[in-house]
Amino acid sequence: MKSLKIEATHSTPEINFDIENNILSISKVSKPENASEFYKPVFELINNYEKAKVESKIERELVINLKFEYFNTATTKVLYDLIIKLKDINEQGVKVIINWYYYSDDEDLLEEGEIISEALDVPFNYIPVEHKSEKN
């Protein structure tokens, strides 16, 4: 099974699913015209990952890093579907760790994560980050 790497564009996020290290990272802006079609390779790889590594009891942990700067309503639906799938994997014995990164001054993005977490009864780790221009 190969890892997945998709470069970011002005309307789509960077996606990196590092199979060897069991880390899925999605970052930047997500406002694709067709979110379900854009994220289809992610779901296909997760399904393959589940068959190859979860059901065979090879893996014990999967880390999900969500580092959005912005996402649209269509992406929200995809995120719900993704978290539901990850919850299923967690229930099969793989510890799924979801890290929700947000800019420390962006309460809306923090709240979006909290809403998804609470609605699906899946715990997130909330990690505030500073804007790049704020680092010195």
DSSP file (Angstrom, degrees, kcal/mol; ACC not computed):
  #  RESIDUE AA STRUCTURE BP1 BP2  ACC     N-H-->O    O-->H-N    N-H-->O    O-->H-N    TCO  KAPPA ALPHA  PHI   PSI    X-CA   Y-CA   Z-CA
    1    1 A M              0   0    0      0, 0.0     2,-0.2     0, 0.0    18,-0.0   0.000 360.0 360.0 360.0 131.3    0.0    0.0    0.0
    2    2 A K        -     0   0    0      1,-0.1     2,-0.0    17,-0.1    15,-0.0  -0.627 360.0-113.0 -93.9 150.6    1.4    3.4   -1.0
    3    3 A S        -     0   0    0     -2,-0.2     2,-0.4    15,-0.0    15,-0.2  -0.279  30.4-124.8 -69.6 166.0    1.2    6.6    0.9
    4    4 A L  E     +A   17   0A   0     13,-1.8    13,-3.0     2,-0.0     2,-0.4  -0.969  27.4 176.9-120.5 131.0   -0.9    9.5   -0.5
    5    5 A K  E     +A   16   0A   0     -2,-0.4     2,-0.5    11,-0.2    11,-0.2  -0.970   1.4 174.9-136.2 119.3    0.4   13.0   -1.1
    6    6 A I  E     -A   15   0A   0      9,-2.9     9,-2.3    -2,-0.4     2,-0.1  -0.992  26.1-133.2-124.3 124.6   -1.7   15.7   -2.6
    7    7 A E        -     0   0    0     -2,-0.5     2,-0.1     7,-0.2    -2,-0.0  -0.445  27.3-107.4 -75.1 148.9   -0.3   19.2   -2.9
    8    8 A A        -     0   0    0     -2,-0.1     2,-0.2     2,-0.0     6,-0.1  -0.410  33.6-173.6 -73.1 149.6   -2.4   22.2   -1.8
    9    9 A T        -     0   0    0      3,-2.1    20,-0.3    20,-0.3     5,-0.1  -0.652  48.9 -83.0-123.9-173.1   -3.9   24.6   -4.3
   10   10 A H  S    S+     0   0    0     -2,-0.2    -2,-0.0     1,-0.2    20,-0.0   0.744 130.4  24.5 -66.2 -21.1   -5.8   27.9   -3.7
   11   11 A S  S    S+     0   0    0      1,-0.1    20,-3.2    19,-0.1    -1,-0.2   0.454 116.7  62.3-123.6  -2.8   -9.0   25.9   -3.0
   12   12 A T  S    S-     0   0    0     18,-0.2    -3,-2.1    19,-0.1    17,-0.3  -0.948  75.5-119.6-128.1 149.1   -7.9   22.4   -2.0
   13   13 A P        -     0   0    0      0, 0.0     2,-0.4     0, 0.0    15,-0.2  -0.268  26.9-103.5 -81.5 165.5   -5.8   21.3    1.1
   14   14 A E  E     - B   0  27A   0     13,-2.2    13,-2.4    -6,-0.1     2,-0.4  -0.754  39.8-165.9 -81.0 133.4   -2.5   19.5    1.3
   15   15 A I  E     +AB   6  26A   0     -9,-2.3    -9,-2.9    -2,-0.4     2,-0.4  -0.991  13.3 174.8-126.7 130.0   -3.1   15.9    2.2
   16   16 A N  E     -AB   5  25A   0      9,-2.6     9,-2.8    -2,-0.4     2,-0.8  -0.935   7.3-177.4-136.6 112.3   -0.4   13.5    3.3
   17   17 A F  E     -AB   4  24A   0    -13,-3.0   -13,-1.8    -2,-0.4     2,-1.1  -0.882  11.3-164.7-110.1  98.8   -1.3   10.0    4.4
   18   18 A D  E  >> - B   0  23A   0      5,-2.9     5,-1.8    -2,-0.8     4,-0.9  -0.722   4.9-173.4 -86.7  98.1    2.1    8.5    5.6
   19   19 A I  T  45S+     0   0    0     -2,-1.1     3,-0.5     1,-0.2    -1,-0.2   0.886  79.2  55.5 -62.5 -42.1    1.3    4.8    5.7
   20   20 A E  T  45S+     0   0    0      1,-0.2    -1,-0.2    -3,-0.1    -2,-0.1   0.885 118.8  32.5 -61.0 -39.5    4.6    3.8    7.2
   21   21 A N  T  45S-     0   0    0     -3,-0.2    -1,-0.2     2,-0.1    -2,-0.2   0.410 105.5-124.7 -99.9   1.2    4.2    6.1   10.2
   22   22 A N  T  <5 +     0   0    0     -4,-0.9    41,-2.7    -3,-0.5     2,-0.4   0.921  62.4 137.6  57.5  49.1    0.3    5.9   10.4
   23   23 A I  E   < -Bc  18  63A   0     -5,-1.8    -5,-2.9    39,-0.2     2,-0.5  -0.989  35.1-169.8-130.5 125.0   -0.2    9.6   10.2
   24   24 A L  E     -Bc  17  64A   0     39,-2.8    41,-3.1    -2,-0.4     2,-0.4  -0.968  12.3-175.8-111.0 121.6   -2.9   11.4    8.1
   25   25 A S  E     -Bc  16  65A   0     -9,-2.8    -9,-2.6    -2,-0.5     2,-0.4  -0.969  10.2-179.2-120.8 133.1   -2.5   15.1    7.8
   26   26 A I  E     +Bc  15  66A   0     39,-2.7    41,-3.4    -2,-0.4     2,-0.3  -0.997  20.4 167.3-128.6 125.8   -4.8   17.5    6.1
   27   27 A S  E     +Bc  14  67A   0    -13,-2.4   -13,-2.2    -2,-0.4    41,-0.3  -0.933  28.1  16.0-143.8 162.1   -3.9   21.2    6.1
   28   28 A K  E    S- c   0  68A   0     39,-2.3    41,-2.5    -2,-0.3    42,-1.1  -0.564  99.1  -5.2  84.0-138.1   -4.6   24.7    4.7
   29   29 A V  E     - c   0  70A   0    -17,-0.3     2,-0.5   -20,-0.3   -20,-0.3  -0.734  52.0-171.8 -98.3 135.8   -7.7   25.7    2.8
   30   30 A S  E     + c   0  71A   0     40,-2.3    42,-2.2    -2,-0.4    45,-0.2  -0.860  36.5 124.0-129.9  99.6  -10.5   23.3    1.8
   31   31 A K        +     0   0    0    -20,-3.2   -19,-0.1    -2,-0.5    -1,-0.1  -0.274  31.8 168.1-145.1  52.3  -13.1   24.7   -0.5
   32   32 A P        -     0   0    0      0, 0.0     3,-0.5     0, 0.0    42,-0.1  -0.301  44.5-121.6 -67.1 153.9  -13.1   22.3   -3.5
   33   33 A E  S    S+     0   0    0      1,-0.3     2,-0.4     2,-0.1    41,-0.0   0.890 110.3  25.5 -61.3 -39.2  -16.0   22.6   -6.0
   34   34 A N  S  > S+     0   0    0      1,-0.1     4,-2.5     2,-0.0    -1,-0.3  -0.815  73.1 179.7-128.1  90.2  -16.8   18.9   -5.4
   35   35 A A  H  > S+     0   0    0     -3,-0.5     4,-2.6    -2,-0.4     5,-0.2   0.887  80.2  52.7 -61.7 -43.1  -15.6   18.0   -1.9
   36   36 A S  H  4 S+     0   0    0      1,-0.2     4,-0.5     2,-0.2    -1,-0.2   0.893 113.1  45.1 -63.8 -37.3  -16.8   14.4   -1.9
   37   37 A E  H >4 S+     0   0    0      2,-0.2     3,-0.7     1,-0.2    -1,-0.2   0.906 112.6  51.0 -70.5 -41.6  -14.9   13.8   -5.2
   38   38 A F  H 3< S+     0   0    0     -4,-2.5     4,-0.2     1,-0.2    -2,-0.2   0.913 114.5  42.8 -61.9 -42.8  -11.8   15.5   -4.1
   39   39 A Y  T >X S+     0   0    0     -4,-2.6     4,-1.8     1,-0.2     3,-0.8   0.478  85.1 100.5 -84.7  -2.0  -11.6   13.5   -0.8
   40   40 A K  H <> S+     0   0    0     -3,-0.7     4,-2.5    -4,-0.5    -1,-0.2   0.883  78.4  54.0 -52.8 -44.9  -12.4   10.2   -2.6
   41   41 A P  H 3> S+     0   0    0      0, 0.0     4,-2.2     0, 0.0    -1,-0.3   0.842 106.5  53.9 -61.0 -30.8   -8.8    9.0   -2.7
   42   42 A V  H <> S+     0   0    0     -3,-0.8     4,-2.5    -4,-0.2    -2,-0.2   0.942 110.6  44.8 -66.2 -47.2   -8.5    9.6    1.1
   43   43 A F  H  X S+     0   0    0     -4,-1.8     4,-2.5     2,-0.2    -1,-0.2   0.883 112.4  52.4 -65.5 -38.2  -11.5    7.4    1.8
   44   44 A E  H  X S+     0   0    0     -4,-2.5     4,-2.2    -5,-0.2    -1,-0.2   0.924 111.6  46.1 -62.8 -43.4  -10.3    4.8   -0.6
   45   45 A L  H  X S+     0   0    0     -4,-2.2     4,-2.9     2,-0.2    -2,-0.2   0.889 111.4  51.5 -68.0 -38.3   -6.9    4.7    1.1
   46   46 A I  H  X S+     0   0    0     -4,-2.5     4,-2.7     2,-0.2    -1,-0.2   0.911 109.9  50.1 -64.0 -40.9   -8.5    4.5    4.6
   47   47 A N  H  X S+     0   0    0     -4,-2.5     4,-2.0     2,-0.2    -2,-0.2   0.918 113.7  45.1 -62.6 -42.4  -10.7    1.6    3.4
   48   48 A N  H  X S+     0   0    0     -4,-2.2     4,-2.8     2,-0.2     5,-0.3   0.894 112.2  52.3 -66.3 -39.9   -7.6   -0.2    2.1
   49   49 A Y  H  X>S+     0   0    0     -4,-2.9     4,-3.1     1,-0.2     5,-1.3   0.914 108.5  51.3 -60.1 -44.1   -5.7    0.7    5.3
   50   50 A E  I  <>S+     0   0    0     -4,-2.7     5,-2.8     3,-0.2     4,-0.5   0.928 113.9  43.2 -61.1 -45.6   -8.5   -0.8    7.3
   51   51 A K  I  <5S+     0   0    0     -4,-2.0    -2,-0.2     3,-0.2    -1,-0.2   0.909 122.7  37.2 -66.5 -42.6   -8.5   -4.0    5.4
   52   52 A A  I  <5S+     0   0    0     -4,-2.8    -2,-0.2    -5,-0.1    -3,-0.2   0.881 134.2  14.2 -80.7 -39.6   -4.7   -4.4    5.3
   53   53 A K  I  <>S+     0   0    0     -4,-3.1     5,-1.8    -5,-0.3     6,-1.7   0.774 125.7  43.8-111.7 -32.8   -3.7   -3.1    8.7
   54   54 A V  I > <S+     0   0    0     -5,-1.3     3,-1.8    -4,-0.5    -3,-0.2   0.959 114.9  43.2 -82.4 -54.5   -6.7   -2.9   11.0
   55   55 A E  T 3 <S+     0   0    0     -5,-2.8    -1,-0.1     1,-0.3    -4,-0.1   0.812 115.0  51.5 -63.8 -28.7   -8.5   -6.1   10.4
   56   56 A S  T 3 5S-     0   0    0     -6,-0.3    -1,-0.3    -5,-0.2    -2,-0.2   0.445 110.6-124.5 -86.2   0.5   -5.2   -8.0   10.4
   57   57 A K  T < 5S+     0   0    0     -3,-1.8    -3,-0.2     1,-0.1    -2,-0.1   0.758  71.5 130.4  64.4  26.9   -4.3   -6.4   13.8
   58   58 A I      < +     0   0    0     -5,-1.8     2,-0.3    -6,-0.1    -4,-0.2   0.894  61.5  51.4 -76.1 -40.7   -1.0   -5.1   12.4
   59   59 A E        +     0   0    0     -6,-1.7     3,-0.1     1,-0.1    -2,-0.1  -0.717  48.9 179.3-105.5 150.6   -1.5   -1.5   13.6
   60   60 A R        +     0   0    0     -2,-0.3    35,-2.9     1,-0.3     2,-0.3   0.486  69.8  36.6-120.2 -11.3   -2.4   -0.2   17.1
   61   61 A E  E     - d   0  95A   0     33,-0.2     2,-0.4     2,-0.0    -1,-0.3  -0.998  50.1-175.1-150.3 141.2   -2.4    3.6   16.5
   62   62 A L  E     - d   0  96A   0     33,-2.6    35,-2.7    -2,-0.3     2,-0.5  -0.991  14.9-153.8-136.0 125.4   -3.4    6.1   13.8
   63   63 A V  E     -cd  23  97A   0    -41,-2.7   -39,-2.8    -2,-0.4     2,-0.5  -0.871   5.6-165.5-105.0 130.6   -2.7    9.8   14.2
   64   64 A I  E     -cd  24  98A   0     33,-3.4    35,-3.5    -2,-0.5     2,-0.6  -0.969   0.9-167.4-116.1 119.9   -4.9   12.4   12.4
   65   65 A N  E     -cd  25  99A   0    -41,-3.1   -39,-2.7    -2,-0.5     2,-0.7  -0.931   2.1-172.1-110.1 112.5   -3.6   15.9   12.1
   66   66 A L  E     +cd  26 100A   0     33,-3.1    35,-2.9    -2,-0.6   -39,-0.2  -0.911  12.0 167.3-107.5 111.3   -6.3   18.4   11.0
   67   67 A K  E     +c   27   0A   0    -41,-3.4   -39,-2.3    -2,-0.7     2,-0.2  -0.488  12.9 168.2-124.2  59.2   -4.6   21.8   10.3
   68   68 A F  E     -c   28   0A   0     33,-0.4   -39,-0.2   -41,-0.3     3,-0.1  -0.471  28.9-172.8 -77.8 143.5   -7.2   23.8    8.5
   69   69 A E  E    S-     0   0A   0    -41,-2.5     2,-0.3     1,-0.5   -40,-0.2   0.682  83.0 -13.7 -93.7 -31.8   -7.0   27.5    7.9
   70   70 A Y  E     -c   29   0A   0    -42,-1.1   -40,-2.3    39,-0.0    -1,-0.5  -0.945  62.8-175.2-164.1 145.7  -10.5   27.5    6.4
   71   71 A F  E     -c   30   0A   0     -2,-0.3   -40,-0.2   -42,-0.2     2,-0.1  -0.988  19.0-131.4-147.1 149.4  -13.0   24.9    5.2
   72   72 A N     >  -     0   0    0    -42,-2.2     4,-1.7    -2,-0.3     3,-0.2  -0.262  35.6 -93.3 -91.7 178.9  -16.4   25.3    3.5
   73   73 A T  H  > S+     0   0    0      1,-0.2     4,-1.7     2,-0.2     5,-0.1   0.870 123.5  55.4 -61.5 -39.7  -19.7   23.6    4.3
   74   74 A A  H  > S+     0   0    0      1,-0.2     4,-1.6     2,-0.2    -1,-0.2   0.877 107.3  50.5 -63.0 -36.5  -19.1   20.8    1.8
   75   75 A T  H  > S+     0   0    0    -45,-0.2     4,-2.9    -3,-0.2    -1,-0.2   0.858 102.9  60.7 -67.8 -34.7  -15.9   20.0    3.5
   76   76 A T  H  X S+     0   0    0     -4,-1.7     4,-2.3     1,-0.2    -2,-0.2   0.928 104.0  49.6 -57.6 -45.2  -17.7   19.9    6.9
   77   77 A K  H  X S+     0   0    0     -4,-1.7     4,-2.2     1,-0.2    -1,-0.2   0.918 111.2  49.0 -59.1 -44.7  -19.9   17.0    5.5
   78   78 A V  H  X S+     0   0    0     -4,-1.6     4,-2.8     1,-0.2    -1,-0.2   0.901 108.7  53.7 -62.8 -40.8  -16.8   15.2    4.4
   79   79 A L  H  X S+     0   0    0     -4,-2.9     4,-2.9     2,-0.2     5,-0.2   0.907 107.1  50.9 -61.4 -41.5  -15.2   15.7    7.8
   80   80 A Y  H  X S+     0   0    0     -4,-2.3     4,-2.4     2,-0.2    -1,-0.2   0.944 112.3  46.7 -59.6 -46.9  -18.2   14.2    9.5
   81   81 A D  H  X S+     0   0    0     -4,-2.2     4,-2.1     1,-0.2    -2,-0.2   0.901 113.2  49.7 -61.9 -41.0  -18.0   11.1    7.2
   82   82 A L  H  X S+     0   0    0     -4,-2.8     4,-2.5     2,-0.2    -2,-0.2   0.933 111.0  47.7 -63.8 -46.9  -14.2   10.9    7.8
   83   83 A I  H  X S+     0   0    0     -4,-2.9     4,-2.4     1,-0.2    -2,-0.2   0.880 109.8  53.5 -64.9 -37.7  -14.5   11.1   11.6
   84   84 A I  H  X S+     0   0    0     -4,-2.4     4,-1.9    -5,-0.2    -1,-0.2   0.926 110.3  47.7 -60.9 -43.5  -17.3    8.4   11.6
   85   85 A K  H  X S+     0   0    0     -4,-2.1     4,-1.9     1,-0.2    -2,-0.2   0.911 112.4  48.8 -62.9 -42.4  -15.0    6.1    9.6
   86   86 A L  H  X S+     0   0    0     -4,-2.5     4,-2.5     1,-0.2    -1,-0.2   0.848 107.0  55.9 -67.1 -33.7  -12.2    6.8   12.0
   87   87 A K  H  X S+     0   0    0     -4,-2.4     4,-2.2     2,-0.2    -1,-0.2   0.901 106.3  51.2 -63.7 -40.3  -14.5    6.1   14.9
   88   88 A D  H  X S+     0   0    0     -4,-1.9     4,-0.7     2,-0.2    -2,-0.2   0.912 110.1  48.9 -61.1 -43.0  -15.2    2.7   13.4
   89   89 A I  H ><>S+     0   0    0     -4,-1.9     5,-1.5     1,-0.2     3,-0.9   0.907 109.4  52.6 -63.8 -41.3  -11.5    2.0   13.1
   90   90 A N  H ><5S+     0   0    0     -4,-2.5     3,-1.7     1,-0.3    -1,-0.2   0.896 105.4  54.7 -59.9 -40.7  -11.0    3.0   16.7
   91   91 A E  H 3<5S+     0   0    0     -4,-2.2    -1,-0.3     1,-0.3    -2,-0.2   0.651  99.0  63.7 -69.8 -14.3  -13.8    0.6   17.8
   92   92 A Q  T <<5S-     0   0    0     -3,-0.9    -1,-0.3    -4,-0.7    -2,-0.2   0.373 130.2 -89.8 -89.1   4.0  -11.8   -2.2   16.0
   93   93 A G  T < 5S+     0   0    0     -3,-1.7     2,-0.6     1,-0.3    -3,-0.2   0.452  89.7 122.1 106.8   0.7   -9.0   -1.7   18.4
   94   94 A V      < -     0   0    0     -5,-1.5     2,-0.7   -33,-0.0    -1,-0.3  -0.861  63.1-127.8 -96.5 125.4   -6.8    0.9   16.7
   95   95 A K  E     -d   61   0A   0    -35,-2.9   -33,-2.6    -2,-0.6     2,-0.6  -0.612  24.9-160.1 -73.6 114.3   -6.2    4.0   18.9
   96   96 A V  E     -d   62   0A   0     -2,-0.7     2,-0.6   -35,-0.2   -33,-0.2  -0.873   4.2-165.3 -99.9 121.0   -7.2    6.9   16.7
   97   97 A I  E     -d   63   0A   0    -35,-2.7   -33,-3.4    -2,-0.6     2,-0.6  -0.931   2.0-163.2-108.6 119.6   -5.7   10.2   17.9
   98   98 A I  E     -d   64   0A   0     -2,-0.6    27,-3.0    25,-0.5     2,-0.6  -0.912   2.2-167.6-109.7 116.4   -7.3   13.3   16.3
   99   99 A N  E     -de  65 125A   0    -35,-3.5   -33,-3.1    -2,-0.6     2,-0.7  -0.907   3.4-162.7-103.3 120.0   -5.3   16.5   16.6
  100  100 A W  E     -de  66 126A   0     25,-3.4    27,-2.5    -2,-0.6     2,-0.3  -0.893   8.6-163.5-106.4 105.6   -7.3   19.7   15.7
  101  101 A Y  E     + e   0 127A   0    -35,-2.9   -33,-0.4    -2,-0.7     2,-0.3  -0.679  15.0 167.5 -89.1 141.7   -5.0   22.6   15.1
  102  102 A Y  E     - e   0 128A   0     25,-1.8    27,-2.3    -2,-0.3     2,-0.2  -0.991  42.8 -96.0-150.6 150.9   -6.3   26.1   15.1
  103  103 A Y  E >   - e   0 129A   0     -2,-0.3     3,-2.8    25,-0.2     7,-0.2  -0.509  37.3-124.7 -67.5 135.6   -4.9   29.6   15.1
  104  104 A S  T 3  S+     0   0    0     25,-2.6    -1,-0.1     1,-0.3    26,-0.1   0.722 111.1  47.5 -58.1 -22.3   -5.0   30.8   18.7
  105  105 A D  T 3  S+     0   0    0     24,-0.3     2,-0.8     1,-0.1    -1,-0.3   0.278  91.4  89.7-100.2  11.1   -7.0   33.9   17.7
  106  106 A D    <>  +     0   0    0     -3,-2.8     4,-1.7     1,-0.2     3,-0.2  -0.729  42.0 166.2-111.9  82.8   -9.5   31.9   15.6
  107  107 A E  H  > S+     0   0    0     -2,-0.8     4,-2.7     1,-0.2    -1,-0.2   0.809  74.4  61.9 -65.9 -29.4  -12.3   31.0   18.0
  108  108 A D  H  > S+     0   0    0      2,-0.2     4,-2.3     1,-0.2    -1,-0.2   0.921 104.7  45.9 -63.5 -44.2  -14.6   30.0   15.1
  109  109 A L  H  > S+     0   0    0      2,-0.2     4,-1.8     1,-0.2    -1,-0.2   0.900 112.9  50.3 -67.3 -40.2  -12.2   27.3   13.9
  110  110 A L  H  X S+     0   0    0     -4,-1.7     4,-2.1    -7,-0.2    -2,-0.2   0.936 110.9  49.9 -59.3 -46.2  -11.8   26.0   17.4
  111  111 A E  H  X S+     0   0    0     -4,-2.7     4,-2.6     1,-0.2    -2,-0.2   0.870 105.3  56.8 -63.3 -37.8  -15.6   25.9   17.8
  112  112 A E  H  X S+     0   0    0     -4,-2.3     4,-2.2     1,-0.2    -1,-0.2   0.930 108.8  47.2 -58.2 -45.1  -16.0   24.0   14.5
  113  113 A G  H  X S+     0   0    0     -4,-1.8     4,-2.7     1,-0.2    -2,-0.2   0.909 111.4  50.5 -62.0 -42.6  -13.8   21.3   15.9
  114  114 A E  H  X S+     0   0    0     -4,-2.1     4,-2.6     1,-0.2     5,-0.2   0.889 109.4  51.3 -63.7 -39.3  -15.6   21.2   19.2
  115  115 A I  H  X S+     0   0    0     -4,-2.6     4,-2.7     2,-0.2    -2,-0.2   0.932 112.7  44.8 -64.0 -45.9  -19.0   20.9   17.4
  116  116 A I  H  X S+     0   0    0     -4,-2.2     4,-2.0     2,-0.2    -2,-0.2   0.937 114.1  49.8 -63.9 -46.3  -17.8   18.0   15.3
  117  117 A S  H  X>S+     0   0    0     -4,-2.7     5,-2.2     1,-0.2     4,-0.7   0.924 115.7  41.9 -58.2 -47.5  -16.2   16.3   18.3
  118  118 A E  H ><5S+     0   0    0     -4,-2.6     3,-0.5     3,-0.2    -1,-0.2   0.904 112.1  53.8 -69.1 -41.8  -19.3   16.6   20.4
  119  119 A A  H 3<5S+     0   0    0     -4,-2.7    -1,-0.2    -5,-0.2    -2,-0.2   0.863 119.7  33.5 -62.2 -35.6  -21.7   15.7   17.7
  120  120 A L  H 3<5S-     0   0    0     -4,-2.0    -1,-0.2    -5,-0.2    -2,-0.2   0.426 105.4-124.4-101.2   0.2  -19.9   12.4   16.9
  121  121 A D  T <<5 +     0   0    0     -4,-0.7    -3,-0.2    -3,-0.5    -4,-0.1   0.929  65.5 135.6  54.8  49.6  -18.8   11.7   20.5
  122  122 A V      < -     0   0    0     -5,-2.2    -1,-0.2    -6,-0.2    -2,-0.2  -0.993  53.9-126.1-127.6 122.4  -15.1   11.5   19.4
  123  123 A P        -     0   0    0      0, 0.0   -25,-0.5     0, 0.0     2,-0.3  -0.449  24.9-165.8 -72.2 139.7  -12.4   13.3   21.5
  124  124 A F        -     0   0    0     -2,-0.2     2,-0.6   -27,-0.1   -25,-0.2  -0.895  20.1-131.3-116.4 151.0  -10.1   15.7   19.8
  125  125 A N  E     -e   99   0A   0    -27,-3.0   -25,-3.4    -2,-0.3     2,-0.6  -0.927  25.5-146.1 -94.9 123.6   -6.9   17.2   21.0
  126  126 A Y  E     -e  100   0A   0     -2,-0.6   -25,-0.2   -27,-0.2   -27,-0.1  -0.829  17.6-175.0 -98.2 122.7   -7.0   21.0   20.5
  127  127 A I  E     -e  101   0A   0    -27,-2.5   -25,-1.8    -2,-0.6     2,-0.2  -0.926  12.6-149.6-124.0 107.2   -3.7   22.5   19.6
  128  128 A P  E     -e  102   0A   0      0, 0.0     2,-0.3     0, 0.0   -25,-0.2  -0.515  17.6-173.5 -75.1 142.8   -3.4   26.3   19.3
  129  129 A V  E     -e  103   0A   0    -27,-2.3   -25,-2.6    -2,-0.2   -24,-0.3  -0.929  20.4-120.4-131.2 157.6   -0.8   27.6   16.8
  130  130 A E        -     0   0    0     -2,-0.3     2,-0.1   -27,-0.2     5,-0.1  -0.662  35.8 -98.3 -93.6 152.5    0.5   31.1   16.0
  131  131 A H    >>  -     0   0    0     -2,-0.3     3,-1.9     1,-0.1     4,-0.6  -0.421  35.8-116.4 -63.4 145.2    0.3   32.7   12.6
  132  132 A K  G >4 S+     0   0    0      1,-0.3     3,-1.2     2,-0.2    -1,-0.1   0.859 115.7  57.1 -54.2 -38.4    3.6   32.3   10.8
  133  133 A S  G 34 S+     0   0    0      1,-0.3    -1,-0.3     3,-0.0    -2,-0.0   0.683  99.6  60.9 -69.0 -16.5    4.0   36.1   10.7
  134  134 A E  G <4 S+     0   0    0     -3,-1.9     2,-0.3     2,-0.0    -1,-0.3   0.621  83.5  96.9 -85.1 -13.1    3.8   36.1   14.5
  135  135 A K    <<        0   0    0     -3,-1.2    -3,-0.0    -4,-0.6     0, 0.0  -0.569 360.0 360.0 -78.2 137.1    6.8   33.9   15.0
  136  136 A N              0   0    0     -2,-0.3    -1,-0.1     0, 0.0    -3,-0.0   0.307 360.0 360.0-138.8 360.0   10.1   35.7   15.8
